[in-house]
Amino acid sequence: MANRSRISISLPYITAKLIKHQPHVYTEGDLSQLFLKGKKKWNLPAAMNSRKFVEALEHEGIINSCHLDFGTEWHEAYYLTSSPDYYVVSKLIQNSYVSHATALEFWRMTDVVQDRIYVNREQSQTLSKSGKGILVQSGIDGAFKGEQRQTASVSNFDGKQVILVKGKSTNQLGVMEANLQGKEQIRITNPERTLIDCVVRPAYATSPEEMADIFKKAKNLISVATLVDYLNELDYTYPYHQSIGFYLEKAGNYLDSEIDLFRTMPIEFDFYLDYGMSSPAYSKKWKLYTPASLQ
C-alpha cells in the first residue's frame, strides 16, 4: 500500500511529464529515462525499478501497451491512454498518415463510427514507378467485375482492426498536420485527398450510397478546383473523374461550373463506381455503372 500511495501522490507530476513528451507514444527506453530522472524528485520507493514503474503506470490507467503484428512487420510501444486510437496507430507506424474512412470520420463527413483504423504508408518512388497502363474496355470490365484487391497488412488494436494501406508514392500530396486536444498532432489526408482516396479504393471507405451523401456534406470543406488539381497530379490510369463528377452531380449542391470541370475531361470508356456490383444501373452522361439505388 505504501508503494502504491507514493506513485499515486506523484501521478499528476508524472502525467504532466508524459504529456510534455511528444508524441504520446513511448518506448521502454523513454519510460526508463523518465523514471531515472524523476525517481528522487517524486520520492518513489527505493525498491522500485523502471519495470515496476511502467507496471504501476499501467495499473493506474495512465499508459497502456500496443502491439501491432502485420505478419511481415510489427510495431510495439506504450501510449497515453487519453490519446485517440488513430493517433496511437499513426505514430506507432513511422511515415504513415491517417486516411480513407478514418479520415472521413475525422473531418466529420460521415456520422458512421468506424470499427477500422486506416493508415497509409506510401511505397517508395521506385516501387511506385510501374508506369501508367494503357486502358482497354475489356481490362476495365475484368478488373471491376470482382472484388477490390485489399492489403494483407491487418492487425488489431483496442477492439478495432488496423488496416495498413501501402499506397503508391504521391510525395504526400494533400497530407497535412492536424491538431488534436492535448497538443497532439496527426498527419492526415485533407478533405480533398480523402475524397479521392475513397473513390479510388471504395473498400477502404464506405458504400457508394453513403459516399454520395458524403460529397454533399463536404461542400463547405473542399475546393472542387483542388480536387481537379490533385486528380491530375495523381495521374491514375483509370478515369476516376467520371466517378467524382457523378458524385458531385448526385450531391445536388455543387455549381454546374464545378461539375463541368470533370464533365469536360475525356469520357471515353465505360467505368464503374464500385467493384463487384450486382445488376448495376448505367449513367449515359458519365458512362458509369453505379448501384441501381443511385439512379
N, C-alpha and C positions, 0 to 999 in steps of 0.2 A: 504493500500500500504506500509505503514511503517513497519508493521509486516512482510509482505512478503519479503520486502527488507532486513530486518535483517536476516531472515532464509536463504535467497539467498546468502548473503555475507558469511554466516557460512557454507554453503553446502560443500565446499571442506574439511573442518576440520571434519564435521560430517560424511561425506562419508568415510574419512580415518579411523575414529573410527569404523565404521560399517565393513569395510574391515578387520580391525585388529581382530575383533571378529570372532572366529571360533566355529562352522560352520556359514555360512552366512544365517542362519535361526534363527529367533528371536521370543521369546515370548513377550507378552506385558510387563512382568516384566523386561526383558532385555532392552527394549527400554525405559522404565520408569527410570531405573537406569542410562542409558546413558544420558537421559535428565537432571536428578537431578545433576549428576556430572559435566555436561558441560554447564548448563544454564547460569551461571555467566560468564564463560570464553568466551562463544560465544555471550554474550551480547543479549540474547534472551529477548523478551518483558516480562515485569513483569506479564502481564495478561495471558501469555501462560502457560498451564499445560501440563502434559505428553500426554493426549489425543489429544490436539491440535497440539502438537509436532509430534505425529505419523501421524495425518491427513495432516500436512504440508509436511512431507517427502513423503507421498503417492502422494500428489498433485504435488510435484516436480519430481515424477517419480523415486525416489531413492529406495523406497521399495514398496512392494505390499503384499496383504494378500493372503493366500492359505488356502482353507478348503477342506479336503478330507473326504467324507462321504461314508463309505462302508456298511452302514446299521447296522452292528453289532459293528462297531467301527468307530471313526472319529478322524481326526488329523487336527490341525489348527495352523498357525503361520504366521509371516511375513518373507519376504525373500528379499534379494538384487536382484533388477530386472535384473542385469547383469549376474546372475547365470543361468546355463543351467537348463532346466526343470527337467531332470532326476536327477540332483544333488539335487534340492529342494525336490523332492519326496522321494528320498532315505534317505535324512537327516530328513525329517519330520516323516517318519515311522521308528522308532527305531529298530535296529537289522536287518534291511533289506539291501539288496545289489542289484545293477543293474544286470539284467540277460536277457537271451533269445534274442529276436530280438533287444532290445535296446543295449545289449552288442555287438551284431553283427555289429550294426551301429557304436558304439564307436570304435571298433577295425578295422573299415573300411573294413570289409569283405563283405559288401554289399553297393551298391550305393542307395538303396531304402530308401527314407526318411520316417521314421515311423510315423504313426498317433496314436501310442500307446506307453505308457511307462510301461515297465515291471520291477518290483522289486520282489525279492524273500525274504520272511521271513520264515526261516526254522521252522518246528514244533519242539516241544521238543522231546528228545530221547524216552520218554515214549510213546508219540503218534505215533512215527515212528516205534516202535517195533511191527509191525503186523506180522512179520515172513515172510520168503521167501516162496512164494507159490510153489506148485507143478504144473508143466506145463503139459497140455494135449492139443492136437491139436484142439479139439472142443472148448476149452476155449479160445485159441488164436484167432480162427476164429470168435467166438462170440464177443470178445472184440473189434476187429478191423473192424468188419462189419459196425458198426455205427460210430457216431462222437466221437471225444475225449471229455471226461469229462473236463469241464473247471471251474475255480474258479468263485464263485459268488461275490467275492470281487472286484468290479469295481466302479471306481469313475471318475471324470473329473478334469482336470487342464489345463489351458491355451490352450484350444481348442483340447486337446488330451484326450483319455481315459487312465486311470491309472489302470493297472492290477496288483493286489497284489496276487502273487503266494505264496501258503503256502506249499512249498516242504518238502520232508522228511528230517530228520536230517542227515547231512553229515559231521558235525563238520567243516563246512565252507570249505570243500575241494575245492581247486582251486580258492578261493576268495582272492583277493589282493587289496591293496591300489593303486590307480592310480591318478596321479597329473593332475590337470586342470590349466587353467590360473587363475591368481589372488590368487595363493596359496591355491586353493580349492583342496580337495581330495575326491574321492568317493571310496566306496567299490564295487567291480565289479568282476564278474567271469572272469578268464583269458581265453585266446583263446581256450585252450583245453577243459576246463569245459563248456565254452559257446557252443561249437560244440556238446558236448554230451547232454547238456540240450535241444538243439534244435532238435536233433534226437529223444530224448525221448518224448518231448512234441511239436510235429510239429505245433500244432495250435497256439503256442506262438512264432513261428519262421516265416517261410515263406514256399513257395511251394517246393516240392521235386526237381523240375527243377532248382529253384534258389539255393537250398542247394547244388546241385552238383557243381554249379559254385562257391559257397562259399568255399567248400572244396578245390577247385583249387586255389582260391585266398589266402587261409590260409596256403599254403605250406611253406612259409618262416616265418610264425608266430608261428607254432606249432612244437612240438616234437611228432611223432607218438608213440614213446615208452611211453611218458607221457599219451597219450590218453589211451593206454592199461592199464597202472597203475591205472588211475582214474576209468576206467570202472570196473576193478577188485575190486577196493576199494568200489565203489558204490554198487556192488553186486546186480544188478537188476534181477528180476525173468525172464523177457523177454530177448531173445537173441539179444540185440541191436548191438552186434558185427557184425552180418550179415548185418545190415543197414550201419554201419560205413565202413566195408570192401567194400561194394558195392560203396559207395560214393568215397572212396579213389581210387578205380579202375576206376570209371567213370571220375574222375578228370583228369586222364591221365598224371599226373606229379609226381606221387609217385613211389618210387622204389618197385620192386617186393618183396624185403625182408621186406619192411614196410607193404605192403598189406598182406604178409604171416603171420604177427603177428596176424591178425584176421582170416585169412583163416584156420589156424591150430587149432583154437578154435573149440570145438564141434559144428557141424551144424546138428542138429537132427530134427528140426521142420521147417515146412513152416512158414515164418514170413512175416510181412507187413511193407513197408516203411512209410506208412501213414494210417490214419483212413479213413473209408468211401469211398474208391476208387471205381470208377465205371469202369468195364471192364479192370482190371489191366493186365499187362503183367507179365511173370514169369521168373525169373532168376534161371536156374537149378544150376548154380555154387554156388549161395548164398542161394538157397531155399527161394527166396524172391519175394513177389508180389510188383510190382512197377507201377507207371503210364506208360502207353504204350509209351509215348514220351521219356522215358529214356532208352528204349531198342534199 
